Amino acid sequence: MGSLPAKAGARAVVIDPTQPKRVYAVGESSLFRSDDAGQSWQRAGEGLPEGSAEALALDPRQPQRMYAATLAGALYRSEDGASSWQELPKTQAGPES
């Protein structure tokens, strides 16, 4: 397996169940995508705040649909395999003030 860019520091790794050579990694500076089982990596975080993603998940029925969560509590969705991201509207949890 190749390596992520220097100081990328993978926080989470997800493998596409329909295309096992496609791997996503959340690093300290960005989100990265590999289409060759990690031999090479490209940035895939267009629309995500720089270095803020902490967790990553994909819909196993529709792997092109992905979710990324930030430390600030924001949730982002990608419908195109991490090529672009949009922040989802915030929802309030718990009793109203």
VENKA-V517808 format. One record per helix or strand of 2 or more residues. SS is the DSSP state (~ for helix, > for strand). FROM is the first residue (numbers start at 1). TO is the last residue. If there is no record, write none. Layout:
ss	from	to
SS	FROM	TO
SS	FROM	TO
This chain:
ss	from	to
>	12	15
>	23	26
>	31	34
>	42	43
>	53	59
>	62	70
>	75	78
>	86	87
